[in-house]
Amino acid sequence: MSDRNSVKIVGRSELLYKDENGKSFLVKIQVLPNGEYDMALFTREIQPMFSNEKLTETDREKIISKILELSPDIKWQIQE
């Protein structure tokens, strides 16, 4: 079975994450010029795209973990 998770930067301040079940989430990000990190990822700014589902802290942690795994060339700074 192949991994269907994916990440795609959309615009200057958002990332689109799709999980293995086909659910899509918008994640707020910020480019960090000239520093130790390439981009900031905001954990409190993860929103399901097509539902009003409330995400738990565990849900957010899983999403962040998968984003980090799928984008190994980016040095992420994790922020709330």
N, C-alpha and C positions, 0 to 999 in steps of 0.2 A: 504494500500500500504506500502510495507516495504522500509526501507532506504537502498539504494544500494551503498552508499558511503563506501569507505574503505581506510585504510592506512596500509602500510607494509614497514618496514625498509629493504632496500636491500643494502647489503654491509655496509661499515663503514661510508659512507658519503652521502648516498641518501635515500630518502623516496619515495615510490610510492603511489600516491594518485589517486583514481578513484572516479569520481563524479557520481551523480545520473543518468547521461545520458550515462555512460560507457566510458567517456573520461578519459585518463590517463595522469598524470603529474609527472615528476621527480622533486623533491625538494631537494636542497642541505641542508644537516644537518651536525652537528658536535657534537660528544660526549664531554661533559664538565666534566672532572673528579674532584671530591672533591670540589664542589662549591655549591652555592645556587641553581643552575639550573642543570638539567640532560643533556639537549641537546640544541643546538642552531639551529634555523631554519632561513634560509636566504631568505628574501622576494624577492629579486631581482634575485634569482636563482631558479625560478619556470619555468619549460619549458614543453610545451605540448609534449607528446611522439610521436604522429603519425601525427602531422600537423605543419605547419609554422604559426599557429595562433598567433597573437600578443595579449598579455594579458594586460588589463588595470589595473590601480591601484585598481579599484573596484573588478575585477576578482581575483586579488592576495589576497585582503582582505577577500573575500568569501572563498577562498581555505584555507587560514591560519585559519580562524574561524572554518571551518569544521574539519581541522586537530586537532586543540585544543579540539574540542568537542569529536572527535573519540579517543583521546588518553589522557584521564583524569589522568592517573597515571604517566604521564611524565611532569616534570616541564620544560617548554620551555622558552628559552630566544629568543626573536624575534629580528633579526638583518636585516639590509638592505643588 
